[in-house]
Amino acid sequence: MTLLEICVDDAAGLSAAETGGADRIELCSALALGGLTPSVGLMTLAARSPLPVMAMIRPRAGNFVWSPAERAVMKEEIAAARAAGLAGVVIGASHPDGTLAAGTLADLVQHARGMDITLHRAIDLCPDPVAAVQLCARLGIRRILSSGGAPTAAEGVTRLRAMTGHGVTIMPGGGVSPRTLPLLAEFTEVHASASLPAPAPADPRITAFGFQPPNARVTDAASVAALRAALDQHPPG
């Protein structure tokens, strides 16, 4: 059976993922920004889930070139995820040219020792993704989330295939839907948001004042269930 990971950024999303049949949670804040580190409160709540939970460790939006201060923040965030009792963390670090920052990653892996570790889509900026996968294998990172360097995983499937076979699980993510799943049927894990546009606030000032972004989305239990059903029809080959 293909494992289904769902990314969520609030308590309602966590409940929707569980109800819809997710196998694992990627816990974030601010999914509209690609996912940032969740709050300690949300980590504590998620630790009560029956599903394994991976905390995104990303202290700001933008690129993955971290300053010394940001690296220190990320270590504290890893410690918070560990203290909350979460299964693992999702990390990434790059040089300005897009190659993975091996030293920073090694430091973060050391701080997360004993936890499950996923490399996030920083790899989609890498000029040589196979070399990046091999680096992850040497560092002990055993799972990589990637769209294959394309806007969607379905479009990047050729590169995703080239990244397999190096002792690291490649988990397609980006635009994953029941319609695109047949193109990804060979992979043993997939990642999706299973979300819908958030309802417009009853009070228009919520959007006007910037309290909710216009592109806000919410995790949808029925969409999670549809992904689960589609995956069960296309077991990994």
ChimeraX attribute file (.defattr): number of C-alpha atoms within 10 A of each C-alpha:
attribute: neighborCount
match mode: 1-to-1
recipient: residues
	/A:1	12
	/A:2	18
	/A:3	19
	/A:4	21
	/A:5	26
	/A:6	28
	/A:7	27
	/A:8	28
	/A:9	25
	/A:10	21
	/A:11	14
	/A:12	13
	/A:13	22
	/A:14	26
	/A:15	16
	/A:16	23
	/A:17	28
	/A:18	19
	/A:19	14
	/A:20	21
	/A:21	21
	/A:22	23
	/A:23	18
	/A:24	21
	/A:25	25
	/A:26	24
	/A:27	30
	/A:28	24
	/A:29	20
	/A:30	17
	/A:31	18
	/A:32	14
	/A:33	11
	/A:34	13
	/A:35	22
	/A:36	20
	/A:37	24
	/A:38	23
	/A:39	18
	/A:40	14
	/A:41	11
	/A:42	18
	/A:43	25
	/A:44	16
	/A:45	14
	/A:46	24
	/A:47	19
	/A:48	13
	/A:49	15
	/A:50	10
	/A:51	19
	/A:52	18
	/A:53	27
	/A:54	26
	/A:55	32
	/A:56	28
	/A:57	25
	/A:58	27
	/A:59	17
	/A:60	15
	/A:61	12
	/A:62	9
	/A:63	14
	/A:64	21
	/A:65	19
	/A:66	21
	/A:67	9
	/A:68	10
	/A:69	8
	/A:70	14
	/A:71	19
	/A:72	12
	/A:73	16
	/A:74	21
	/A:75	18
	/A:76	14
	/A:77	22
	/A:78	25
	/A:79	14
	/A:80	17
	/A:81	28
	/A:82	20
	/A:83	13
	/A:84	18
	/A:85	17
	/A:86	24
	/A:87	19
	/A:88	22
	/A:89	26
	/A:90	25
	/A:91	24
	/A:92	23
	/A:93	26
	/A:94	21
	/A:95	16
	/A:96	13
	/A:97	10
	/A:98	18
	/A:99	19
	/A:100	27
	/A:101	18
	/A:102	17
	/A:103	12
	/A:104	18
	/A:105	21
	/A:106	18
	/A:107	14
	/A:108	22
	/A:109	22
	/A:110	14
	/A:111	16
	/A:112	20
	/A:113	13
	/A:114	11
	/A:115	18
	/A:116	19
	/A:117	22
	/A:118	27
	/A:119	23
	/A:120	21
	/A:121	23
	/A:122	21
	/A:123	25
	/A:124	21
	/A:125	21
	/A:126	18
	/A:127	14
	/A:128	14
	/A:129	21
	/A:130	18
	/A:131	15
	/A:132	20
	/A:133	26
	/A:134	17
	/A:135	18
	/A:136	23
	/A:137	16
	/A:138	13
	/A:139	16
	/A:140	18
	/A:141	23
	/A:142	18
	/A:143	21
	/A:144	26
	/A:145	24
	/A:146	29
	/A:147	26
	/A:148	28
	/A:149	21
	/A:150	16
	/A:151	13
	/A:152	17
	/A:153	27
	/A:154	23
	/A:155	17
	/A:156	19
	/A:157	19
	/A:158	11
	/A:159	18
	/A:160	24
	/A:161	15
	/A:162	12
	/A:163	23
	/A:164	15
	/A:165	12
	/A:166	16
	/A:167	16
	/A:168	19
	/A:169	20
	/A:170	26
	/A:171	26
	/A:172	28
	/A:173	27
	/A:174	22
	/A:175	19
	/A:176	21
	/A:177	20
	/A:178	16
	/A:179	11
	/A:180	15
	/A:181	21
	/A:182	16
	/A:183	14
	/A:184	24
	/A:185	18
	/A:186	14
	/A:187	20
	/A:188	18
	/A:189	22
	/A:190	24
	/A:191	25
	/A:192	23
	/A:193	25
	/A:194	28
	/A:195	20
	/A:196	12
	/A:197	12
	/A:198	15
	/A:199	9
	/A:200	12
	/A:201	11
	/A:202	8
	/A:203	8
	/A:204	9
	/A:205	11
	/A:206	14
	/A:207	14
	/A:208	11
	/A:209	9
	/A:210	9
	/A:211	10
	/A:212	15
	/A:213	14
	/A:214	14
	/A:215	8
	/A:216	16
	/A:217	18
	/A:218	19
	/A:219	26
	/A:220	23
	/A:221	22
	/A:222	16
	/A:223	21
	/A:224	27
	/A:225	19
	/A:226	16
	/A:227	24
	/A:228	20
	/A:229	14
	/A:230	18
	/A:231	24
	/A:232	13
	/A:233	13
	/A:234	16
	/A:235	16
	/A:236	16
	/A:237	9
